[in-house]
């Protein structure tokens, strides 16, 4: 299988985003946290496919301001992008947040 690395821009430009863990494995890693407790670096898990119970997408929190959560994620059509959890598409598909890095 071909491994894909994505260089992130802005504050993330010094790192390369890659993981040997699949989405399901990441879901079992770290500690589950309440959405109101998320902070930059935490992972957000979404069920955005037709099977709304299965994790299909992961994002990393970049900013929390006045209860509004912004995160980066890789989109099939748009590449790496930043979105807000207040957008209906992501709000409706949100499953849980996890803190992987303590």
C-alpha positions in Angstrom: 0.0 0.0 0.0 1.1 3.5 -0.7 1.7 5.7 2.4 0.6 9.3 2.0 2.3 12.2 3.8 0.7 15.6 3.9 2.7 18.7 4.7 0.7 21.2 6.7 1.0 24.9 6.2 1.1 27.8 8.7 1.9 26.9 12.3 2.1 23.2 11.3 4.7 23.7 8.5 7.5 22.1 10.5 5.7 18.7 10.8 4.7 15.9 8.6 1.3 14.3 9.4 1.4 10.6 9.2 0.3 7.7 11.3 0.8 3.9 11.4 -2.6 3.7 13.2 -5.8 3.4 11.3 -8.9 5.5 12.2 -10.4 2.6 14.3 -7.1 2.2 16.2 -6.9 5.9 16.9 -10.4 5.7 18.4 -9.1 3.2 21.0 -6.0 5.3 21.8 -5.7 8.1 24.4 -8.6 9.3 26.6 -12.1 10.1 25.6 -13.0 13.7 26.6 -16.0 15.9 26.6 -16.4 18.3 23.7 -16.4 21.3 26.0 -12.9 20.2 27.3 -11.1 20.0 23.9 -8.0 21.9 23.3 -5.5 22.2 20.4 -4.0 18.8 19.5 -7.1 16.8 20.5 -8.6 14.5 17.9 -12.2 14.7 16.7 -13.9 11.6 15.3 -16.8 11.8 12.9 -19.2 9.4 11.2 -19.8 11.1 7.9 -20.6 8.2 5.6 -24.0 6.5 5.1 -23.3 4.3 8.1 -23.6 7.0 10.8 -22.2 4.7 13.6 -18.8 3.9 12.0 -15.9 6.4 12.2 -15.1 7.6 8.8 -13.2 10.9 9.4 -10.7 12.4 11.9 -9.7 16.0 12.5 -7.2 17.7 14.9 -8.3 20.7 17.0 -6.4 23.8 16.1 -8.3 26.4 18.1 -11.0 26.8 20.7 -12.4 30.3 21.1 -15.6 31.2 22.9 -16.9 27.6 22.6 -16.2 27.5 18.9 -13.9 24.6 17.8 -11.8 24.8 14.7 -9.9 21.7 13.3 -7.8 20.6 10.4 -8.5 17.5 8.4 -7.9 16.0 5.0 -10.7 16.2 2.6 -11.0 14.0 -0.4 -11.7 16.9 -2.8 -10.1 19.9 -1.0 -6.9 18.4 0.5 -5.9 19.6 4.0 -8.3 22.2 5.2 -9.5 23.9 8.3 -13.2 23.7 9.3 -15.4 24.6 12.2 -17.3 22.2 14.3 -20.3 24.6 14.1 -20.8 23.6 10.5 -23.9 21.4 10.3 -22.1 18.7 8.3 -19.5 18.2 11.0 -21.7 19.0 14.0 -24.2 16.3 12.9 -21.5 13.7 12.2 -19.5 14.3 15.4 -19.0 11.1 17.5 -16.4 11.9 20.1 -13.2 13.7 21.1 -10.0 12.0 22.3 -6.8 13.3 23.9 -3.9 11.3 22.5 -1.1 13.5 23.6 -1.0 14.3 27.3 
